[in-house]
Amino acid sequence: MQMTKLMVMTPPAEAPLSLDAIKAFLRIGHDAEDALLADLMQSALTRLEQVAGLALVVRSVRVTWAEWPNEVRGAGRRLPIAPVQQLDRVRLVDASEAETDHSDAFQLVCGRLCLRPWSRLPTLVAGARIEIDVTAGFGAATDVPEDLQEALLRLIAAMYTARVPNAFAFDHQGALPREVQAILDARKEVRL
């Protein structure tokens, strides 16, 4: 089984929702709970992005693999975050932390990492890892699709009602509220 590690290298420059937008949605007309709302926004954003495999606002992300997925040779391996705007770097890092850049051998095709035509898959020695750096996200906060803004607002509202800055508090399995999950389900890619 392919082990994938995902790490944000450069966080988003802004939040996908303003505090004013959250307060308007919740019909809060005072500043007494601004700190709570900011915490809820961050928790809700983290959970929503994790469940959906999305980056709402653009950021730099590193995907780390312990071995090459077989799909890289063919149709490509979908990266665990979307939307991916660009492939920044592909490198092998050996056990002594020496890096070898192999970016020229790869390309992104519809969010999938693929070998370029006529390229060979770099040999992975024991103890080495693969690091893929990408820029992911819809863009600035104003570029986040309205349905995802709505899902985030609804998740924040559910957390605000529960007064718990943790999306896992809704049930024992950590499921999202139904209306939030319905928005995410409507975005799922149909695979034939």
Order of alpha helices (4+ residues) and beta strands (2+ residues): beta-alpha-alpha-beta-beta-beta-beta-beta-beta-beta-alpha-alpha
